Amino acid sequence: MNKNFDDFIEKLYESELKESLPEKENIIRFASEFLMNMKIEYEINDDIIEDYSDKKHWLIRVGDGVNFRNSKYPFWGLISQWMENVKKFNKGDVLWFITPQKYGGIILGLAEFTEFFDRNDEPLIPINTYSNKEQNWEGDDDWSIQVHYENLYDIEKKNIKISIQCAGSVLDYESFKHKGIPDLRKHYSNFKFYSEPTKFK
């Protein structure tokens, strides 16, 4: 037990026996400072039973994360350069959306891949693809490869740090898992067990 917290509890019990207003004000001040300084950390639970070892994991860089947060529909866009990587995705693969080091180097979310569409395949009448504006994205970059997913978990507030020395936007987790990054398979199992995915309107 945290010693400061023990001190707080002791003072709280003592205050019930006193009518001194200054003493109670001190306790309130102490409690406020304690709660403001208290840091809640997310920890991995190794006892989760579900086995998701058959799922492949991918890391996808999303720049500063603004467009990722603002997305109206459950898909992310990539330029055509990454088509060959996306073609390797299988339904159910786990996608980890991350920011590069200059934007914090954290994981914003994770989701499960369903399918992808190419805007270049629908030059006249878009049926399965959307414009940047329709997706509520800023900028006019040609994010023509639209990677759809389901079961998005918004985990930005967990502040899970990740740093990868590679310039790619789509990375195979297996190639980097032994290079000092978090154990994403364990994180995935925990989020599936404890959390509820985001619901798109």
C-alpha positions in Angstrom: 0.0 0.0 0.0 1.2 3.5 -0.8 2.6 5.2 2.3 1.0 8.5 1.4 -2.3 6.8 1.0 -1.9 5.1 4.4 -1.2 8.5 6.0 -4.3 9.9 4.3 -6.5 7.1 5.7 -5.1 7.6 9.1 -5.8 11.3 9.0 -9.2 10.7 7.7 -10.1 8.4 10.7 -8.6 11.0 13.1 -10.7 13.7 11.6 -13.9 11.9 12.5 -13.0 12.4 16.1 -12.2 16.1 15.7 -14.3 19.2 15.0 -11.4 21.3 14.0 -12.1 23.0 10.7 -8.5 23.7 9.8 -7.6 20.0 10.3 -10.4 18.9 8.0 -9.3 21.5 5.4 -5.8 20.1 5.6 -7.2 16.6 4.9 -9.2 17.8 1.9 -6.1 19.5 0.6 -4.0 16.4 1.1 -6.6 14.2 -0.6 -6.7 16.6 -3.6 -3.0 16.6 -4.0 -2.8 12.8 -3.7 -5.5 12.2 -6.4 -3.9 14.7 -8.7 -0.5 13.0 -8.5 -1.9 9.5 -8.6 -1.0 7.7 -11.9 -3.1 4.8 -13.1 -1.1 2.4 -15.3 -2.4 -0.2 -17.7 -0.8 -3.6 -17.0 -0.8 -6.9 -18.9 -2.6 -9.8 -17.4 -0.9 -13.1 -18.3 -3.7 -15.2 -17.2 -6.1 -14.6 -20.1 -7.3 -18.0 -21.4 -8.2 -17.2 -25.0 -5.7 -18.2 -27.6 -5.3 -15.8 -30.5 -2.0 -17.2 -31.7 -3.3 -17.8 -35.2 -3.8 -14.1 -35.9 -1.2 -12.1 -37.8 -0.4 -8.6 -36.5 0.4 -5.6 -38.6 1.6 -2.1 -37.6 0.1 0.8 -39.5 1.5 4.4 -39.1 -1.2 7.1 -39.1 0.9 10.2 -39.0 -0.1 12.7 -36.3 -3.4 10.7 -35.7 -5.8 13.5 -36.5 -7.4 11.8 -39.5 -7.5 8.5 -37.7 -9.4 10.1 -34.8 -11.7 12.0 -37.1 -12.6 9.0 -39.3 -16.3 8.8 -39.9 -16.3 5.2 -41.1 -14.3 2.1 -40.0 -11.5 2.2 -42.5 -8.0 3.7 -42.9 -6.4 5.0 -46.1 -3.0 4.3 -47.6 -1.4 5.5 -50.8 -1.0 2.9 -53.6 2.6 2.3 -52.7 1.5 0.0 -49.9 -0.8 -2.2 -52.0 1.5 -5.2 -52.0 1.6 -5.2 -48.2 -2.2 -4.8 -47.9 -2.7 -7.8 -50.2 -1.0 -9.9 -47.6 -3.7 -9.1 -45.0 -6.2 -11.9 -44.2 -9.6 -11.4 -42.7 -9.2 -11.2 -38.9 -5.6 -10.0 -38.9 -5.0 -7.5 -36.2 -4.1 -3.9 -37.2 -2.3 -1.7 -34.8 -2.5 2.0 -35.6 0.5 3.9 -34.3 2.0 7.3 -34.5 5.7 7.9 -35.3 8.1 9.1 -32.7 7.8 12.8 -33.5 4.0 12.6 -32.7 4.4 10.7 -29.4 5.2 7.2 -30.6 2.1 5.6 -29.1 -0.6 3.2 -30.1 -3.9 4.9 -30.9 -6.0 1.9 -31.6 -6.3 -1.7 -32.7 -8.8 -3.4 -34.9 -9.5 -6.5 -37.0 -9.1 -6.4 -40.8 -12.1 -7.3 -42.9 -11.4 -6.2 -46.5 -9.9 -3.4 -48.6 -11.0 -1.4 -51.7 -9.0 0.7 -54.2 -10.5 4.0 -55.2 -8.7 3.6 -58.6 -11.0 0.7 -59.3 -14.0 3.0 -59.1 -13.1 6.0 -61.3 -16.6 6.9 -62.3 -19.1 5.7 -59.7 -17.7 5.0 -56.2 -19.6 2.1 -54.6 -17.2 0.8 -52.0 -14.9 3.8 -51.6 -15.1 7.3 -50.2 -13.5 10.6 -50.8 -11.3 12.2 -48.1 -14.0 14.7 -47.4 -16.7 12.0 -46.9 -14.4 10.3 -44.5 -13.8 13.6 -42.6 -10.1 13.6 -43.4 -8.0 16.7 -43.7 -5.8 17.1 -46.8 -6.0 16.0 -50.4 -3.5 13.1 -50.4 -4.4 10.2 -52.6 -5.3 7.7 -49.9 -6.7 5.4 -52.5 -6.2 2.0 -50.7 -9.0 1.9 -48.1 -8.4 -0.8 -45.5 -11.7 -1.7 -43.7 -11.8 -3.1 -40.2 -14.1 -4.1 -37.4 -13.9 -4.2 -33.6 -11.8 -1.0 -33.2 -10.4 -0.5 -29.7 -9.6 3.1 -28.9 -6.6 2.7 -26.6 -4.8 6.0 -26.9 -5.4 6.9 -23.2 -3.5 3.7 -22.2 -0.4 5.5 -23.5 1.3 2.4 -24.8 4.7 3.6 -26.2 6.1 2.1 -29.4 9.2 3.1 -31.3 10.3 1.5 -34.6 13.3 2.4 -36.6 11.8 1.9 -40.0 10.3 4.3 -42.5 7.5 2.1 -43.7 3.8 2.8 -43.2 2.8 -0.9 -43.1 4.9 -3.2 -41.0 4.8 -6.9 -40.1 4.9 -7.1 -36.3 6.8 -10.4 -36.4 9.8 -8.5 -38.0 10.0 -6.1 -35.0 8.7 -8.0 -32.0 12.2 -8.7 -30.6 13.4 -5.1 -31.0 12.1 -3.7 -27.8 8.5 -3.0 -28.7 5.5 -4.1 -26.5 4.2 -7.6 -26.6 1.2 -6.8 -28.8 -0.2 -10.4 -28.8 -0.7 -10.2 -25.0 -2.1 -6.7 -25.2 -4.6 -7.9 -27.8 -5.7 -10.8 -25.6 -6.3 -8.4 -22.7 -8.2 -5.8 -24.7 -10.4 -8.5 -26.2 -11.1 -9.9 -22.7 -11.6 -6.7 -20.7 -12.7 -4.0 -23.2 -15.5 -3.2 -25.6 -14.9 -2.0 -29.2 -15.8 1.4 -30.4 -19.2 1.7 -32.2 -19.3 3.8 -35.3 -22.6 5.7 -35.9 
